[in-house]
Amino acid sequence: MNSDWQYVLYICYIFIFMFMAKLLKEKTGFFKSIIVPTSLMAGFIGLSLGPEVIGLFQFDQHFYSPLVSHFMGIGFI
């Protein structure tokens, strides 16, 4: 069973990935010239550092699935 602080840690992972993507977008000339949303870059960073590829971070799929679907709906509105 996960504690409440585990969910706070998951949210911090999102902020870290967004910050890494923002820095990568600002400092790299390749990403300055093409239009790539920061959130998409952060998603690819999280996917590559997640448990499926490198395994640096462990994620709870039951936490992120509803979170992503709700935020996609809010972003669409």
KAKAGI-V603646 format. One record per residue. N is the residue number from 1. RES is the residue in one small letter. SS is DSSP state (alpha for helix, beta for strand, coil for the rest). Layout:
N | RES | SS
N | RES | SS
//
This chain:
1 | m | coil
2 | n | coil
3 | s | coil
4 | d | alpha
5 | w | alpha
6 | q | alpha
7 | y | alpha
8 | v | alpha
9 | l | alpha
10 | y | alpha
11 | i | alpha
12 | c | alpha
13 | y | alpha
14 | i | alpha
15 | f | alpha
16 | i | alpha
17 | f | alpha
18 | m | alpha
19 | f | alpha
20 | m | alpha
21 | a | alpha
22 | k | alpha
23 | l | alpha
24 | l | alpha
25 | k | alpha
26 | e | alpha
27 | k | alpha
28 | t | coil
29 | g | alpha
30 | f | alpha
31 | f | alpha
32 | k | alpha
33 | s | alpha
34 | i | coil
35 | i | coil
36 | v | coil
37 | p | coil
38 | t | alpha
39 | s | alpha
40 | l | alpha
41 | m | alpha
42 | a | alpha
43 | g | alpha
44 | f | alpha
45 | i | alpha
46 | g | alpha
47 | l | alpha
48 | s | alpha
49 | l | alpha
50 | g | coil
51 | p | coil
52 | e | coil
53 | v | coil
54 | i | coil
55 | g | coil
56 | l | coil
57 | f | coil
58 | q | coil
59 | f | coil
60 | d | coil
61 | q | alpha
62 | h | alpha
63 | f | alpha
64 | y | alpha
65 | s | alpha
66 | p | alpha
67 | l | alpha
68 | v | alpha
69 | s | alpha
70 | h | alpha
71 | f | alpha
72 | m | alpha
73 | g | alpha
74 | i | alpha
75 | g | alpha
76 | f | alpha
77 | i | coil
//
